[in-house]
Amino acid sequence: MPEFYQSGTARRSRAGRGDEIPSPLAYNARQPGFPGKRDVSRRRRHFPASPAHPRNWGQCLTLALTWLAACLPWRAALRLGMALGRVAYHLAPGRRAIARRNLELCFPDMDPGQREALIRENFAHTGKGVIEIALGWYGGAAVDAIPVTLEGLEHFEAARRDGRAVILLSGHFTPVELAARLLGSRLRVAAIYKPLRKKPVLDAAMLRARRRNVGAAYARDDIRGIVRSLRNGIPVWYAGDQDYGRRHSVFAPFFGQPAATITALSRLARMSNARVVPLFFSSRPDLDGYEITFHPALEDFPGGDDVRDATRMNQVVEAAVRRHPEQYLWIHRRFKRQPERRTNLYDRTGA
């Protein structure tokens, strides 16, 4: 059996011996297009990693509640998450205002009443997403039996038929952690993640879960590890649809608005001679399972122009968002940075 395909049992049997992740300090990531440290020699502030440290007790409580949620039957757990999300709509005015502003920018022609209804639905899915994290990280065997449909797998197979590396281009949708587990039990992939350096206990739990679910996980500035995975034939799951700052970014349109977009996708594809295959996922209505869909590989990518490549990436993600706008992470300030530094599109939100 090719190493790309494997059972969930085989995946978890290797959980303890996943690829070791090189320290980000071992590689100078100051290359164009990669979010990294301004100075790898600069000493980071130390955050105690021990769960026993008082500073980490809140993180331990969060993980305990996450584990308890994963003990529920999965449909009951998801209903609980949607209920919590509906409550959060009323208790998180700041995030609600950010989501509303994002939808105003992205869907300016939408009726205000429809927009507010979409925000409410999005909060329900965001709450469900929290429970999907719990199920993805700590759920038992019943989670692996959740109904899931894989569509377009032939596009992935075609992309790697001649031995080329594959980058799976995705976005920040609410079911991401559970989708990773459901996909990882069928297809060996590597994930890129943003370390939670200020929350080491949560970071360690996230890293263990992702390595258990998909086989390998690399910090976003561990370029050497990411490229090595691609060159070894392991596809890498990549999502670059958040504002990571001006450094290593260009401004490319997303829903018609300038959005700071990192150019790492083009660089990784060029360095590893990889094809880029869009991969998106969504939950079905009525808690009836999930869909994971592969799309045809991008033609003539990268094209040599960072702005044009970033625009193509944003167009792919935008099309996926339009299919399931209620499941996108609208509470993130996607348009925080603008070409004109003084411009603040969120000034009315207080964010």
Number of C-alpha atoms within 10 A of each C-alpha: 5 7 10 13 16 15 14 20 12 12 22 18 11 14 19 11 12 16 16 11 14 14 12 19 14 10 14 17 21 15 13 14 20 22 23 21 15 11 11 15 9 9 7 9 8 8 13 15 17 12 15 11 10 11 14 20 14 14 17 17 11 13 18 12 13 20 18 15 24 23 15 15 14 21 15 11 20 25 18 18 23 22 16 19 24 21 15 18 21 11 11 12 13 14 19 22 19 23 26 21 22 21 21 15 16 15 15 13 10 12 11 14 9 10 18 16 13 18 23 22 19 27 33 25 29 28 24 25 24 22 28 28 25 24 28 24 25 18 23 15 10 10 19 19 10 16 13 19 14 14 14 14 14 11 17 22 12 14 20 17 10 8 11 17 23 26 29 24 25 22 26 20 25 27 24 19 23 26 23 23 26 26 22 25 22 17 22 22 28 28 24 21 19 11 17 13 15 14 16 18 22 21 18 15 13 19 21 18 21 25 26 24 30 27 25 27 29 27 19 20 24 24 23 16 24 26 20 12 22 23 18 11 19 22 27 26 23 22 21 20 21 18 17 18 14 15 16 18 22 21 20 23 20 24 20 12 14 18 25 27 32 28 24 23 25 21 18 21 19 15 12 19 18 27 25 29 24 24 26 21 28 22 19 12 8 8 14 12 15 20 17 19 16 21 19 16 21 16 10 10 20 22 13 12 12 22 18 16 19 28 20 19 28 21 17 19 23 19 12 20 19 13 10 14 18 22 25 21 22 24 19 15 18 21 20 20 21 16 12 7 8 8 11 13 17 15 11 10 15 9 13
